[in-house]
Amino acid sequence: MRHAEAVIDLDAVEANTRLLRRAAAGAALMAVVKADGYGHGAAPVARAALAGGADMLGVATLPEAVALRGAGIAAPLAAWLWTPGEDVRAAIAAGVQIGVSSLDHLAAVRLSADVAPANSDSPAGRVPIHLKVDTGLGRNGVMPGDLTRLLDAIASAERVGDVEMRGIMSHLACADIPGDPSIDVQVRAFENAIAAAEAAGLIPRWRHLGNTAVALAVPGARFNLVRCGIGLYGLSPFADRAGLRPAMTLHASVALVKRVPAGQGVGYGFTYRTSRESTLALVPLGYGDGIPRSAGNVGQVWLGGKRRTIAGRVAMDQVVVDCGDDDIRVGEDVVIFGSGDQGEPTADDWAGYCDTINYEIVTRIAPRVRRRYVGGSWGEVGDIAVGATDSGAGGSAQ
Ligand SMILES: Cc1ncc(COP(=O)(O)O)c(C=O)c1O
Protein backbone atom coordinates (compact mmCIF):
# COMPACT_ATOMS: atom_id res chain seq x y z
CA MET A 1 0.00 0.00 0.00
CA ARG A 2 1.48 3.33 -0.98
CA HIS A 3 1.48 6.18 1.53
CA ALA A 4 1.61 9.03 -0.94
CA GLU A 5 3.26 9.48 -4.30
CA ALA A 6 3.55 11.83 -7.23
CA VAL A 7 3.07 9.93 -10.47
CA ILE A 8 4.98 11.59 -13.31
CA ASP A 9 3.84 10.85 -16.84
CA LEU A 10 6.97 11.06 -18.99
CA ASP A 11 4.96 10.54 -22.17
CA ALA A 12 3.15 13.75 -21.31
CA VAL A 13 6.49 15.57 -20.90
CA GLU A 14 7.65 14.23 -24.25
CA ALA A 15 4.39 15.23 -25.97
CA ASN A 16 4.45 18.68 -24.36
CA THR A 17 8.00 19.19 -25.60
CA ARG A 18 6.93 18.35 -29.15
CA LEU A 19 3.97 20.71 -28.87
CA LEU A 20 6.16 23.57 -27.63
CA ARG A 21 8.75 22.95 -30.31
CA ARG A 22 6.06 23.10 -32.99
CA ALA A 23 4.56 26.21 -31.40
CA ALA A 24 7.94 27.92 -31.32
CA ALA A 25 7.92 27.67 -35.11
CA GLY A 26 11.55 27.33 -36.05
CA ALA A 27 13.22 28.41 -32.83
CA ALA A 28 15.27 25.77 -31.01
CA LEU A 29 14.09 24.67 -27.55
CA MET A 30 15.94 24.63 -24.24
CA ALA A 31 14.15 22.42 -21.70
CA VAL A 32 14.31 24.16 -18.32
CA VAL A 33 14.65 21.50 -15.61
CA LYS A 34 15.76 23.66 -12.69
CA ALA A 35 14.36 23.13 -9.18
CA ASP A 36 14.44 19.37 -9.78
CA GLY A 37 12.41 19.71 -12.94
CA TYR A 38 9.80 21.92 -11.22
CA GLY A 39 9.39 19.09 -8.69
CA HIS A 40 9.02 16.35 -11.30
CA GLY A 41 12.62 15.05 -11.14
CA ALA A 42 15.27 16.77 -13.26
CA ALA A 43 16.95 13.75 -14.81
CA PRO A 44 13.86 11.78 -15.92
CA VAL A 45 12.24 14.95 -17.23
CA ALA A 46 15.44 15.92 -19.07
CA ARG A 47 15.46 12.55 -20.83
CA ALA A 48 11.79 12.83 -21.76
CA ALA A 49 12.28 16.36 -23.09
CA LEU A 50 15.31 15.30 -25.13
CA ALA A 51 13.28 12.41 -26.55
CA GLY A 52 10.61 14.98 -27.44
CA GLY A 53 13.08 17.06 -29.43
CA ALA A 54 14.59 19.51 -26.93
CA ASP A 55 17.88 20.86 -28.30
CA MET A 56 19.45 21.60 -24.96
CA LEU A 57 18.81 21.76 -21.22
CA GLY A 58 18.87 24.65 -18.80
CA VAL A 59 19.04 24.94 -15.02
CA ALA A 60 19.56 27.83 -12.64
CA THR A 61 22.37 26.63 -10.38
CA LEU A 62 25.75 25.03 -10.93
CA PRO A 63 25.08 22.06 -8.60
CA GLU A 64 21.89 21.35 -10.54
CA ALA A 65 23.94 21.18 -13.74
CA VAL A 66 26.65 18.99 -12.22
CA ALA A 67 23.98 16.62 -10.85
CA LEU A 68 22.52 16.16 -14.34
CA ARG A 69 25.97 15.22 -15.64
CA GLY A 70 26.28 12.82 -12.68
CA ALA A 71 23.01 11.26 -13.83
CA GLY A 72 24.66 10.47 -17.16
CA ILE A 73 23.04 13.22 -19.20
CA ALA A 74 25.51 14.44 -21.82
CA ALA A 75 23.25 16.87 -23.71
CA PRO A 76 24.18 20.55 -24.08
CA LEU A 77 23.36 22.17 -20.76
CA ALA A 78 23.47 25.75 -19.46
CA ALA A 79 23.36 27.15 -15.90
CA TRP A 80 22.92 30.88 -15.33
CA LEU A 81 22.50 31.73 -11.64
CA TRP A 82 25.62 31.52 -9.51
CA THR A 83 27.80 33.60 -7.23
CA PRO A 84 31.42 34.33 -8.12
CA GLY A 85 33.46 32.33 -5.59
CA GLU A 86 31.24 29.27 -5.98
CA ASP A 87 32.69 26.08 -7.46
CA VAL A 88 32.30 27.01 -11.11
CA ARG A 89 35.32 24.82 -11.91
CA ALA A 90 33.32 21.60 -11.40
CA ALA A 91 30.61 22.81 -13.77
CA ILE A 92 33.12 23.92 -16.39
CA ALA A 93 34.91 20.57 -16.15
CA ALA A 94 31.53 18.89 -16.69
CA GLY A 95 31.09 20.78 -19.96
CA VAL A 96 28.34 23.07 -18.68
CA GLN A 97 27.71 26.32 -20.57
CA ILE A 98 27.96 29.12 -18.04
CA GLY A 99 25.82 32.24 -17.68
CA VAL A 100 27.86 35.40 -17.22
CA SER A 101 26.27 38.56 -15.78
CA SER A 102 29.27 40.62 -14.65
CA LEU A 103 33.03 41.12 -14.88
CA ASP A 104 33.34 39.09 -11.65
CA HIS A 105 31.55 36.15 -13.25
CA LEU A 106 33.78 36.39 -16.30
CA ALA A 107 36.95 36.53 -14.19
CA ALA A 108 35.89 33.43 -12.24
CA VAL A 109 35.14 31.54 -15.46
CA ARG A 110 38.52 32.46 -16.95
CA LEU A 111 40.35 31.12 -13.89
CA SER A 112 38.92 27.65 -14.60
CA ALA A 113 39.11 27.70 -18.40
CA ASP A 114 41.92 25.12 -18.30
CA VAL A 115 39.45 22.36 -17.31
CA ALA A 116 36.90 23.03 -20.06
CA PRO A 117 36.51 19.91 -22.20
CA ALA A 118 36.48 20.10 -25.98
CA ASN A 119 33.09 20.20 -27.66
CA SER A 120 31.90 20.22 -31.26
CA ASP A 121 32.40 24.00 -31.49
CA SER A 122 35.55 24.68 -29.59
CA PRO A 123 38.74 23.00 -28.43
CA ALA A 124 39.50 22.07 -24.82
CA GLY A 125 40.32 25.00 -22.57
CA ARG A 126 37.61 27.32 -23.91
CA VAL A 127 34.44 27.84 -21.83
CA PRO A 128 31.12 28.29 -23.67
CA ILE A 129 29.34 31.21 -22.01
CA HIS A 130 25.93 32.87 -22.32
CA LEU A 131 26.02 36.60 -21.60
CA LYS A 132 23.03 37.49 -19.48
CA VAL A 133 21.66 40.97 -20.10
CA ASP A 134 19.11 42.82 -17.97
CA THR A 135 16.66 44.20 -20.53
CA GLY A 136 14.30 45.49 -17.86
CA LEU A 137 13.36 42.69 -15.45
CA GLY A 138 15.69 44.14 -12.83
CA ARG A 139 16.99 40.78 -11.71
CA ASN A 140 20.04 38.91 -12.95
CA GLY A 141 22.08 40.17 -15.92
CA VAL A 142 24.31 43.09 -16.82
CA MET A 143 22.70 46.53 -17.07
CA PRO A 144 22.88 48.25 -20.49
CA GLY A 145 25.18 50.91 -19.05
CA ASP A 146 27.77 48.27 -18.08
CA LEU A 147 27.36 46.20 -21.22
CA THR A 148 30.15 47.68 -23.35
CA ARG A 149 32.82 47.08 -20.71
CA LEU A 150 31.71 43.50 -20.22
CA LEU A 151 31.53 42.86 -23.97
CA ASP A 152 35.05 44.23 -24.42
CA ALA A 153 36.29 41.93 -21.65
CA ILE A 154 34.53 38.94 -23.25
CA ALA A 155 36.01 39.83 -26.63
CA SER A 156 39.53 39.89 -25.22
CA ALA A 157 38.88 36.59 -23.37
CA GLU A 158 37.69 35.11 -26.68
CA ARG A 159 40.82 36.35 -28.46
CA VAL A 160 43.12 34.55 -26.04
CA GLY A 161 40.92 31.45 -26.20
CA ASP A 162 39.54 31.35 -22.63
CA VAL A 163 35.87 31.61 -23.55
CA GLU A 164 33.54 31.33 -26.48
CA MET A 165 30.40 33.45 -26.44
CA ARG A 166 27.88 30.73 -27.23
CA GLY A 167 24.79 32.73 -26.34
CA ILE A 168 23.23 35.98 -25.27
CA MET A 169 20.16 35.82 -23.05
CA SER A 170 17.64 37.84 -21.13
CA HIS A 171 14.26 37.24 -19.49
CA LEU A 172 10.90 38.97 -19.84
CA ALA A 173 8.89 40.44 -16.98
CA CYS A 174 5.42 40.11 -18.57
CA ALA A 175 5.65 37.32 -21.17
CA ASP A 176 2.38 35.87 -19.86
CA ILE A 177 0.56 39.09 -20.80
CA PRO A 178 0.89 39.09 -24.61
CA GLY A 179 0.61 42.67 -25.88
CA ASP A 180 2.00 44.16 -22.68
CA PRO A 181 4.05 47.18 -23.79
CA SER A 182 7.03 46.06 -21.69
CA ILE A 183 7.55 43.13 -24.08
CA ASP A 184 8.40 45.39 -27.03
CA VAL A 185 10.62 47.51 -24.82
CA GLN A 186 12.55 44.43 -23.67
CA VAL A 187 12.75 43.01 -27.22
CA ARG A 188 14.27 46.28 -28.45
CA ALA A 189 16.73 46.37 -25.55
CA PHE A 190 17.73 42.79 -26.36
CA GLU A 191 18.22 43.63 -30.05
CA ASN A 192 20.43 46.54 -28.98
CA ALA A 193 22.49 44.21 -26.80
CA ILE A 194 22.93 41.78 -29.72
CA ALA A 195 24.01 44.68 -31.96
CA ALA A 196 26.50 45.82 -29.31
CA ALA A 197 27.93 42.29 -29.09
CA GLU A 198 28.32 42.16 -32.85
CA ALA A 199 30.00 45.57 -32.80
CA ALA A 200 32.48 44.09 -30.29
CA GLY A 201 33.15 41.25 -32.73
CA LEU A 202 31.08 38.67 -30.84
CA ILE A 203 28.59 36.52 -32.77
CA PRO A 204 26.62 34.41 -30.25
CA ARG A 205 25.01 31.38 -31.83
CA TRP A 206 22.05 31.36 -29.44
CA ARG A 207 19.92 34.44 -28.81
CA HIS A 208 17.24 33.70 -26.20
CA LEU A 209 14.77 35.89 -24.40
CA GLY A 210 11.57 33.88 -24.17
CA ASN A 211 9.96 31.22 -21.97
CA THR A 212 6.90 28.96 -22.42
CA ALA A 213 4.58 31.94 -22.84
CA VAL A 214 6.78 33.24 -25.66
CA ALA A 215 6.92 29.83 -27.35
CA LEU A 216 3.12 29.67 -27.27
CA ALA A 217 2.05 33.21 -27.93
CA VAL A 218 4.74 35.86 -28.48
CA PRO A 219 6.35 35.23 -31.88
CA GLY A 220 8.26 38.51 -31.84
CA ALA A 221 10.32 37.50 -28.81
CA ARG A 222 11.50 34.03 -29.84
CA PHE A 223 14.79 34.90 -31.54
CA ASN A 224 16.41 31.53 -32.30
CA LEU A 225 15.94 29.69 -28.97
CA VAL A 226 13.18 29.57 -26.36
CA ARG A 227 13.70 28.39 -22.78
CA CYS A 228 10.61 26.39 -21.81
CA GLY A 229 9.88 25.24 -18.28
CA ILE A 230 6.26 25.18 -17.15
CA GLY A 231 4.88 23.98 -20.48
CA LEU A 232 7.06 20.83 -20.39
CA TYR A 233 5.18 19.84 -17.27
CA GLY A 234 1.84 20.31 -19.00
CA LEU A 235 0.89 23.49 -17.20
CA SER A 236 0.07 26.68 -19.02
CA PRO A 237 1.11 30.23 -18.15
CA PHE A 238 -2.29 31.28 -19.52
CA ALA A 239 -5.87 30.58 -18.42
CA ASP A 240 -6.18 28.36 -21.52
CA ARG A 241 -4.52 24.93 -21.22
CA ALA A 242 -3.03 25.38 -24.73
CA GLY A 243 -3.22 21.64 -25.55
CA LEU A 244 -0.65 20.73 -22.88
CA ARG A 245 -0.98 17.55 -20.73
CA PRO A 246 -0.28 17.87 -16.99
CA ALA A 247 2.49 15.43 -16.10
CA MET A 248 2.13 15.19 -12.32
CA THR A 249 -0.68 13.51 -10.39
CA LEU A 250 -0.35 13.70 -6.62
CA HIS A 251 -1.94 10.78 -4.77
CA ALA A 252 -2.26 9.57 -1.21
CA SER A 253 -4.08 6.66 0.40
CA VAL A 254 -6.62 7.17 3.17
CA ALA A 255 -4.71 6.24 6.33
CA LEU A 256 -7.61 6.13 8.79
CA VAL A 257 -11.39 6.41 8.71
CA LYS A 258 -13.49 7.23 11.77
CA ARG A 259 -17.03 8.08 12.72
CA VAL A 260 -17.26 11.18 14.90
CA PRO A 261 -20.17 12.96 16.62
CA ALA A 262 -21.66 16.33 15.67
CA GLY A 263 -19.51 19.21 16.94
CA GLN A 264 -16.20 17.33 16.64
CA GLY A 265 -13.34 19.83 16.30
CA VAL A 266 -10.85 18.93 13.57
CA GLY A 267 -7.18 19.84 13.64
CA TYR A 268 -5.13 22.60 15.23
CA GLY A 269 -7.14 25.57 16.43
CA PHE A 270 -10.45 23.78 15.75
CA THR A 271 -11.05 25.88 12.64
CA TYR A 272 -13.54 23.20 11.51
CA ARG A 273 -16.28 21.41 13.43
CA THR A 274 -18.59 18.72 12.12
CA SER A 275 -22.18 19.92 11.78
CA ARG A 276 -23.55 16.40 12.41
CA GLU A 277 -22.33 12.88 12.99
CA SER A 278 -19.91 12.26 10.20
CA THR A 279 -17.12 10.15 8.73
CA LEU A 280 -13.64 11.69 8.72
CA ALA A 281 -10.88 10.43 6.40
CA LEU A 282 -7.24 11.05 7.29
CA VAL A 283 -5.05 11.86 4.27
CA PRO A 284 -1.31 11.54 5.02
CA LEU A 285 0.02 14.61 3.21
CA GLY A 286 0.72 17.97 4.82
CA TYR A 287 2.85 21.05 4.50
CA GLY A 288 5.94 18.90 5.11
CA ASP A 289 5.10 17.32 1.78
CA GLY A 290 4.50 20.63 0.04
CA ILE A 291 0.75 21.04 0.54
CA PRO A 292 0.35 24.78 1.16
CA ARG A 293 -0.89 25.50 4.67
CA SER A 294 -3.14 28.16 3.19
CA ALA A 295 -5.28 25.34 1.72
CA GLY A 296 -6.93 24.71 5.11
CA ASN A 297 -10.73 24.74 4.75
CA VAL A 298 -10.49 25.69 1.04
CA GLY A 299 -8.34 23.15 -0.83
CA GLN A 300 -10.19 20.26 -2.45
CA VAL A 301 -9.19 16.66 -3.09
CA TRP A 302 -10.79 13.86 -5.13
CA LEU A 303 -11.99 11.01 -2.94
CA GLY A 304 -14.70 8.43 -3.51
CA GLY A 305 -15.70 9.91 -6.85
CA LYS A 306 -16.15 13.50 -5.76
CA ARG A 307 -14.30 16.64 -4.79
CA ARG A 308 -14.20 17.24 -1.05
CA THR A 309 -12.86 20.22 0.85
CA ILE A 310 -10.11 19.84 3.45
CA ALA A 311 -11.60 20.12 6.93
CA GLY A 312 -9.55 22.35 9.23
CA ARG A 313 -5.89 23.29 9.00
CA VAL A 314 -3.21 21.61 6.93
CA ALA A 315 -0.78 20.07 9.42
CA MET A 316 2.84 19.10 8.73
CA ASP A 317 2.00 15.51 7.81
CA GLN A 318 -1.71 15.25 7.22
CA VAL A 319 -5.06 16.72 6.36
CA VAL A 320 -8.57 15.55 7.20
CA VAL A 321 -11.56 15.33 4.89
CA ASP A 322 -15.16 15.27 6.13
CA CYS A 323 -16.96 12.64 4.07
CA GLY A 324 -20.40 12.89 5.69
CA ASP A 325 -22.17 9.54 5.47
CA ASP A 326 -20.24 8.27 2.44
CA ASP A 327 -18.66 4.84 2.60
CA ILE A 328 -14.93 5.55 2.59
CA ARG A 329 -12.37 2.79 3.17
CA VAL A 330 -8.84 2.78 4.55
CA GLY A 331 -6.39 2.59 1.64
CA GLU A 332 -8.76 4.30 -0.79
CA ASP A 333 -7.04 6.51 -3.35
CA VAL A 334 -7.10 10.27 -2.85
CA VAL A 335 -6.01 12.50 -5.73
CA ILE A 336 -4.82 15.88 -4.52
CA PHE A 337 -4.37 17.18 -8.04
CA GLY A 338 -3.98 15.70 -11.50
CA SER A 339 -4.99 16.26 -15.09
CA GLY A 340 -8.60 16.99 -14.15
CA ASP A 341 -9.83 14.41 -16.65
CA GLN A 342 -11.85 12.48 -14.04
CA GLY A 343 -13.06 15.60 -12.27
CA GLU A 344 -10.16 15.78 -9.82
CA PRO A 345 -8.69 19.21 -8.99
CA THR A 346 -5.76 20.39 -11.09
CA ALA A 347 -2.59 22.26 -10.13
CA ASP A 348 -4.38 25.32 -11.54
CA ASP A 349 -7.28 24.73 -9.14
CA TRP A 350 -4.79 24.46 -6.27
CA ALA A 351 -3.14 27.68 -7.36
CA GLY A 352 -6.58 29.27 -7.08
CA TYR A 353 -7.24 27.80 -3.60
CA CYS A 354 -3.90 29.06 -2.33
CA ASP A 355 -3.57 32.40 -4.16
CA THR A 356 -0.43 31.35 -6.02
CA ILE A 357 0.60 30.05 -9.46
CA ASN A 358 0.62 26.52 -10.84
CA TYR A 359 4.46 26.69 -10.96
CA GLU A 360 4.62 26.84 -7.17
CA ILE A 361 2.07 24.07 -6.58
CA VAL A 362 4.13 21.41 -8.40
CA THR A 363 7.62 22.74 -7.58
CA ARG A 364 7.01 22.73 -3.83
CA ILE A 365 6.12 19.02 -3.61
CA ALA A 366 8.78 17.88 -1.16
CA PRO A 367 11.46 15.18 -1.58
CA ARG A 368 9.63 13.14 1.08
CA VAL A 369 6.95 12.36 -1.53
CA ARG A 370 8.11 9.45 -3.63
CA ARG A 371 8.03 9.99 -7.41
CA ARG A 372 6.85 7.15 -9.63
CA TYR A 373 7.54 7.44 -13.34
CA VAL A 374 5.27 6.09 -16.04
CA GLY A 375 5.82 6.19 -19.81
CA GLY A 376 9.03 7.24 -21.50
CA SER A 377 9.67 6.29 -25.12
CA TRP A 378 13.31 5.28 -24.55
CA GLY A 379 12.24 2.26 -22.49
CA GLU A 380 11.01 1.34 -19.06
CA VAL A 381 12.03 3.77 -16.34
CA GLY A 382 9.88 2.49 -13.47
CA ASP A 383 10.38 3.69 -9.92
CA ILE A 384 13.45 5.79 -9.37
CA ALA A 385 14.24 8.20 -6.62
CA VAL A 386 14.32 11.89 -7.46
CA GLY A 387 17.82 12.74 -8.66
CA ALA A 388 18.70 9.05 -9.21
CA THR A 389 21.66 8.30 -11.41
CA ASP A 390 20.45 5.83 -13.99
CA SER A 391 21.88 6.36 -17.44
CA GLY A 392 19.75 7.37 -20.37
CA ALA A 393 19.36 9.49 -23.47
CA GLY A 394 21.61 12.43 -24.09
CA GLY A 395 21.83 14.68 -27.10
CA SER A 396 24.90 15.91 -28.89
CA ALA A 397 24.00 19.31 -30.38
CA GLN A 398 25.90 22.12 -28.71
C1 LIG B 1 15.77 32.63 -16.83
C2 LIG B 1 14.60 31.72 -17.04
N1 LIG B 1 14.35 31.26 -18.28
C3 LIG B 1 13.31 30.44 -18.52
C4 LIG B 1 12.46 30.04 -17.52
C5 LIG B 1 11.30 29.14 -17.85
O1 LIG B 1 10.09 29.84 -17.75
P1 LIG B 1 8.70 29.11 -17.92
O2 LIG B 1 8.63 28.10 -16.84
O3 LIG B 1 7.69 30.19 -17.75
O4 LIG B 1 8.69 28.50 -19.29
C6 LIG B 1 12.66 30.52 -16.22
C7 LIG B 1 11.74 30.13 -15.15
O5 LIG B 1 11.51 30.75 -14.17
C8 LIG B 1 13.77 31.38 -15.98
O6 LIG B 1 14.03 31.85 -14.75
Ligand as a Chemical Component Dictionary entry (heavy atoms), coordinates in Angstrom:
data_LIG
# 
_chem_comp.id                   LIG 
_chem_comp.type                 NON-POLYMER 
_chem_comp.pdbx_formal_charge   0 
_chem_comp.three_letter_code    LIG 
# 
loop_
_chem_comp_atom.comp_id 
_chem_comp_atom.atom_id 
_chem_comp_atom.alt_atom_id 
_chem_comp_atom.type_symbol 
_chem_comp_atom.charge 
_chem_comp_atom.model_Cartn_x 
_chem_comp_atom.model_Cartn_y 
_chem_comp_atom.model_Cartn_z 
_chem_comp_atom.pdbx_ordinal 
LIG C1 C1 C 0 15.774 32.633 -16.826 1  
LIG C2 C2 C 0 14.599 31.724 -17.042 2  
LIG N1 N1 N 0 14.352 31.259 -18.278 3  
LIG C3 C3 C 0 13.306 30.439 -18.522 4  
LIG C4 C4 C 0 12.457 30.042 -17.517 5  
LIG C5 C5 C 0 11.301 29.137 -17.847 6  
LIG O1 O1 O 0 10.094 29.844 -17.752 7  
LIG P1 P1 P 0 8.700  29.108 -17.921 8  
LIG O2 O2 O 0 8.634  28.102 -16.837 9  
LIG O3 O3 O 0 7.694  30.191 -17.753 10 
LIG O4 O4 O 0 8.694  28.497 -19.285 11 
LIG C6 C6 C 0 12.663 30.517 -16.221 12 
LIG C7 C7 C 0 11.736 30.131 -15.150 13 
LIG O5 O5 O 0 11.512 30.752 -14.172 14 
LIG C8 C8 C 0 13.766 31.385 -15.976 15 
LIG O6 O6 O 0 14.025 31.851 -14.750 16 
# 
loop_
_chem_comp_bond.comp_id 
_chem_comp_bond.atom_id_1 
_chem_comp_bond.atom_id_2 
_chem_comp_bond.value_order 
_chem_comp_bond.pdbx_ordinal 
LIG C1 C2 SING 1  
LIG C2 N1 SING 2  
LIG C2 C8 DOUB 3  
LIG N1 C3 DOUB 4  
LIG C3 C4 SING 5  
LIG C4 C5 SING 6  
LIG C4 C6 DOUB 7  
LIG C5 O1 SING 8  
LIG O1 P1 SING 9  
LIG P1 O2 DOUB 10 
LIG P1 O3 SING 11 
LIG P1 O4 SING 12 
LIG C6 C7 SING 13 
LIG C6 C8 SING 14 
LIG C7 O5 DOUB 15 
LIG C8 O6 SING 16 
# 
